[in-house]
Amino acid sequence: MDQAAATPPVRIWEIVALAVLLTGYLLTMAIVGDQGTFVINMGGPAALGVILLLGAIPAAMRDCDVIWTPLFWFRIAAAAYFSFGNVITYVLNPVSKQVIENFFSAYTDLITKLNAVTTLGILLVLAAAHGAEKLADGARASPRPSARPRRTMEKPDLQLTIGVGFLAVGGFVKLVFVIPAALGIVQSTLFGSIGALSLLTDAGIYLVAAWAWRRRPALVLIPLGLTLLEVFFGLLAFDKTEVIASIMVMALAWLSKGVTAKRMAITSAVILVTFGQIVPFVTSSRTELFRRYHSLQGAGLPERLEIAVQYFDRAGPGVGDEQIGLMRFSYVNGGSLALSLFDNGKPGDTLATLPATVVPRALWPDKPNMTSIGREFNYIADGNEESASSPGWFAEAYWDLGWLGLPLVMLPLGVILQLWSRFSLTVLREGRWIYFPLCFLGMKMGTSVDGFVVPDVMGTTVLALAAYAVMRVALDANDRLRPRPGMAGALR
């Protein structure tokens, strides 16, 4: 695919501002220690959030296609988890603070060092993205256009047709494989490729909703109804990610009409309120499920309905005064634990499974479960391996390799985010909807800064490259066997 579409650049001022913030952290550590001071630990994360949001939001308001780029969501997610998430630890109630301390009681001793690690990681990612952008621009004969290019392959009917096709395939995969596994009806590990195919449902809902909003507003009720159905099954699966993702798809379709401050504010408010309400429900329901089965599977649909009704009847059993919705934004305890483990001679090996990302599970039935590291990390913290937690990308890189791990991991990551962002903009600007599910994968990767690098970045990248190769081969074969003027070019 042609990569001529230019991404909104990483501005030099962002890199300079992050460097200044990092210098402040390092000076504080040298003078006061790794724990820092209240002022630097409150003001620093707040400044980080301002820098990241100013780098993301104005670009999206100038060009709504930007909301599909991994670099946009990397900034948004990093601001949510490592700016807002750090600041709220100072305003949580005593019960919630105790929960955080139970995970790792000494997190306050390393908070400034954690902020420095996070800031350096983000700085390296954006610097690498900036460098990759300049190299890509220099490799082209024409300069990067300053304005959004005209869509050369805008075919609304094709958008609708492909969207319906995605809905058919993705809906089948979700109904036959994903939902039964999520509800505990079948006890099996899904192939990563099968799980990824379910994203076609979200891609189809978006394409149909975006088409309807522009062409036939009354038909928006169809993708809206499908979204409500997905939310319902996400609730019964006790899966907050599925619920939030389903709502975000419709929100992004609405934003495709144009990103304004009002629409961004409404969208953010809806997602934040939903997140705050859904997290206590999911936490309580999973606790009850584990109490009954010592597993997060095992309950059928009627029993899950019973657990859900029980939660609402009792106003959230087991939640008490814990501010679970707010606590889920904070990774200070997990990140500090990862730093402490390395500093005390117990480095992680989360990157050791990297070679396994290139081998499909179908060819390697005993392939390591790359997502199990979340449970292992949680077990290190509190002895509970039935729950999963993570330190986030930046603290993970430090846990594995110390300070050296940050450039070794974050520089390639920045290049991946930049190239994928260029690809996503090409798809959106030229209406090459057949590749649109890969934009979803990129967005998913960009938001996963709170996860682990190998499964969330490398695994997703390998999966996307394999899917792209299959699509290209299929389209080339279609051109040779059934040449249809205009159609192949539009699809590609």
Phi, psi and omega in degrees: 000142176295133182253028186288340180294131184268143177273154171300126190288156165281117185283148178300325182297329177296315181294317179296316181298318178294323178295320177295316178298317178299318178300319178299318178296314183295321177295319178297317178298321181291327184269314188257322184126178185294340180280337177068206180231163180301318184297312182290327182280342172266312183289324181298305178299325177297317178296322178301315179299318179297315180300313183293318181291323177292335176281338186256308191296311181302323179296321179291327179289332176282328184212108186294340178296339182300334182294351178262005182267140177301325180296324177298311184286333173300314180295315182297313182293319179297322177294320182293313187274325188248358170250288177302317182298328178282320183294322186293342179298340180272351182241002177293154177286166185302323181296316181292321177298323180294323177298316178298318180292329178296331178286314176203103190291335186265021185296330181293339180285346185235013191295319179291322177296319177298317178298323178293317178299315180298313181296318178297318179299314179295319178301315181293321178298311183290325177295318178295320178296319178297315179296318179296323178297315181295320179294319179294320179295321180291337181280349179263150181288324182263149180289160178295127180294143181276339181245163180296126181289157179290141176289116183272348183229042181286108180228090184304319181295323177294322177301315179294316181299312180294322178299316178296321177298317177299318179299319182295310182291311181296321178296320178298312181298319182292317182290323186273325186245306192288309183296315177302322178291319182293326181273001178079012180289323175240145181253090181203159175264120181288141170299145179301324180293325179292315178299322180293327180297334179293340176295342177299330178298311179296319178298319180294318178300317180297311184298318180292318181294316180296320178296314183296318181298329181270331188248312184222081185307328182296332182283355176300336180299332181291303177297331177295318177297319177296323178296316178298324177294318178296320178298319180300311180292327176296321177295317181289336175277355183054047184239100183293327181297318179297319181294310182296318181297320180297318179293322181296325181300312179293323179297319180292325176296321177295318179292340180296343176289342182144131181271118175237165180299320181295314180294321177297319180295316180296314180299314180298319181296316180298315182292318180294317179296317178299316180299314181297328180276326186282328184297312177300322179298312181296316181298312180296317182293320178293323177298316179295320178297318180291325178298324183278323190238356187053034180197159176270004173240178175113339181261132177280184184299313180300319182290326177292323174298320179298316180296320179295315179297321179300320180299311183289328177293325183257009179058039175087074180298135176087352182276320177060224182267007181291132178271070190297320180302320178285320183298331183291344176279343189262130177240021182293324181287315178294318179295317179295323177299317180298318178296317181296320180298314180295315183297338180257023173079024179234067182293155177275170176226037184294338180276356184293336181274007182305315180301333183290344183292338184268358181248119179295149179297332178298329178269345182223079184304328180265022179304136180302143176281105187289345179270355182290344181299332178297317178290323179295319179294320179295324179295321177299323185285308187227010176079006181253109181263004176272348175249161182237146176210171181206159177270350187093159186305316191288314178292329177297315179300320177292318181301321182283317192225008182072203181302326180297332181295334182295307176293324182296327182263317189283329179295311175298325180297319178298322178295317179300314180299320181293311181296321179293325178295319177299317179299313182298320179292326176298315179300312184291315186287334181254004176064035180270071193294339181299335179265004187300324177304332178291334174294322176298316179299319179295317177298317179300317179295317182298329181275355189267029180298344179270005183257218180239146189295314187296304181290323188275334180251298185292315179298317179294322179295315178298317179298318180294318179296319178295317179296319179297318180298317180296317179298316181296317179298316181296318180292321178295319178295322178297322179297320183287321185275321183224073181297125177230106184307131175091323186290313183299316179299322180293322180291319182287000000 
